[in-house]
């Protein structure tokens, strides 16, 4: 295709852009800002890396502490179980010791009660569990009453009950035969 210029004016030519020295100032400022931002980010990156290393070190230390504390906890639980077992054994031994001395204490209490009562003798004693049956001879009814009062005062017996009493005749000296039922009070445990 052919073109013809009928106007006779020359066609304007395209020019290349011109570069002036006036644009150098903003460019320098831009470069300085880029360098400062890059330096700041580099410093911040290094600081974050150091914090990561510090946190990893703290994690390792805390994990080591956790392992140590788990060992301490296991040892504590072992000692707690041993302590519990030993305290149960001590309670069993104390219970056996109290039961072993129980009849001795009972007989001592009976002996003291009889010695506090004039003109009274025991002829029989039977214990089945906590139930006790006492048989005896007294020279008068007042001795039997005093004996029952002393049994109650000793606090070693409860439910003291005179089952029977009768006077035996045929001798020069009147004798009263009696039977007393009582229940032994459990000794206090330490």
C-alpha positions in Angstrom: 0.0 0.0 0.0 1.3 3.4 -1.0 0.6 6.5 1.0 0.6 10.0 -0.4 0.9 13.1 1.7 -1.5 15.6 0.3 -1.0 18.3 2.9 2.6 18.8 2.3 3.5 18.9 5.9 6.3 16.7 6.9 5.4 13.9 9.2 6.6 14.3 12.7 9.3 11.8 13.7 9.2 9.8 16.9 11.9 10.8 19.3 13.7 8.7 21.8 13.1 9.7 25.5 15.7 11.9 27.0 17.3 11.2 30.4 18.1 14.1 32.5 20.2 14.4 35.6 17.3 15.7 37.6 15.9 12.1 38.4 19.1 11.0 40.1 18.1 12.3 43.6 14.9 10.2 44.0 16.8 7.2 42.6 19.5 7.6 45.3 16.9 8.0 48.0 15.2 4.9 46.7 18.5 3.0 46.8 19.3 4.2 50.3 15.9 3.2 51.5 16.3 -0.3 49.9 19.7 -0.7 51.5 18.3 0.3 54.9 15.3 -2.0 54.6 17.6 -4.9 53.4 20.0 -4.3 56.3 17.1 -4.1 58.8 15.6 -7.4 57.5 19.0 -9.1 57.5 19.5 -8.0 61.2 16.0 -9.1 62.1 16.5 -12.5 60.3 19.7 -13.1 62.3 18.0 -12.2 65.5 15.1 -14.6 64.8 17.6 -17.3 63.9 19.3 -16.7 67.3 15.9 -16.8 69.1 15.1 -20.1 67.3 18.5 -21.6 68.5 17.8 -20.3 72.1 14.2 -21.8 72.0 15.6 -25.1 70.8 18.1 -25.1 73.6 15.3 -24.3 76.1 13.2 -27.2 74.7 16.1 -29.6 75.1 16.7 -28.4 78.7 13.0 -28.7 79.6 12.8 -32.2 78.1 15.8 -33.3 80.1 14.2 -31.8 83.2 11.0 -33.6 82.4 12.8 -37.0 82.2 14.5 -36.2 85.5 11.3 -35.3 87.2 9.6 -38.4 85.8 12.3 -40.5 87.5 11.8 -38.6 90.7 8.0 -39.1 90.5 8.4 -42.8 89.9 10.8 -43.0 92.9 8.3 -41.0 95.0 5.4 -43.4 94.0 7.6 -46.4 94.9 8.4 -44.9 98.3 4.7 -44.0 98.8 3.7 -47.6 98.2 6.4 -48.9 100.5 5.3 -46.4 103.2 1.7 -47.4 102.8 2.6 -51.1 103.0 4.8 -50.5 106.1 2.1 -48.5 107.8 -0.4 -51.3 107.2 2.1 -53.8 108.6 2.6 -51.6 111.7 -1.2 -51.3 112.2 -1.5 -55.1 112.0 1.4 -55.6 114.5 -0.1 -53.0 116.9 -3.5 -54.7 116.6 -2.0 -58.1 117.3 -0.1 -56.7 120.2 -3.3 -55.1 121.6 -5.2 -58.4 121.3 -2.3 -60.3 122.9 -2.4 -58.0 125.9 -6.2 -57.9 125.9 -6.7 -61.0 128.2 -4.0 -59.8 130.5 -5.7 -56.4 130.9 -9.1 -58.1 131.4 -7.8 -60.4 134.1 -6.0 -57.5 135.8 -9.2 -55.5 135.8 -11.1 -58.4 137.3 -8.4 -59.0 139.9 -8.5 -55.3 140.9 -12.3 -55.4 141.1 -12.3 -58.5 143.3 -9.7 -57.1 145.6 -11.8 -53.9 146.1 -14.7 -56.0 147.3 -14.6 -57.6 150.7 -15.7 -61.2 151.3 -16.1 -62.2 147.6 -14.3 -64.9 145.6 -14.5 -65.9 141.9 -15.1 -69.6 141.2 -15.5 -69.4 137.4 -14.8 -67.3 134.4 -15.8 -67.9 130.8 -15.3 -65.6 127.8 -16.9 -66.2 124.4 -16.0 -63.3 122.0 -16.9 -60.2 123.9 -19.4 -61.9 126.2 -18.2 -62.8 129.7 -19.8 -65.0 132.3 -18.4 -64.7 135.9 -19.4 -67.1 138.7 -18.5 -66.5 142.3 -19.2 -66.8 146.0 -19.8 -64.0 148.5 -20.5 -63.9 152.2 -23.3 -61.4 151.8 -25.6 -59.7 149.2 -23.8 -56.4 149.6 -20.5 -57.9 148.4 -22.3 -59.0 145.2 -23.7 -55.5 144.7 -20.4 -53.9 145.3 -18.7 -56.2 142.9 -21.2 -55.3 140.1 -20.7 -51.6 140.9 -16.9 -51.9 140.7 -17.2 -53.8 137.4 -19.3 -50.9 135.9 -16.8 -48.3 137.4 -13.9 -50.0 135.7 -15.2 -49.0 132.2 -13.8 -52.3 130.9 -17.3 -53.9 130.9 -20.7 -52.8 129.6 -24.1 -54.4 130.0 -23.3 -55.9 133.4 -26.2 -58.0 134.5 -26.8 -60.2 137.5 -28.0 -63.4 136.0 -28.8 -65.2 139.2 -27.9 -65.2 142.9 -29.0 -67.6 145.6 -28.1 -68.5 149.2 -26.5 -71.8 149.8 -27.7 -73.3 153.0 -26.5 -76.1 155.1 -23.3 -74.6 156.4 -22.6 -72.6 159.5 -21.6 -69.6 157.4 -24.2 -68.3 154.8 -22.8 -68.1 151.3 -24.3 -66.5 148.3 -23.5 -68.0 144.9 -23.9 -65.6 141.9 -23.5 -65.5 138.2 -22.9 -62.2 136.4 -23.0 -61.7 132.6 -21.2 -58.8 131.0 -19.8 -57.6 127.7 -16.2 -56.5 127.4 -15.6 -53.1 126.0 -13.2 -53.0 123.1 -9.8 -51.5 124.1 -9.1 -48.1 122.5 -6.7 -48.4 119.5 -3.8 -46.1 119.2 
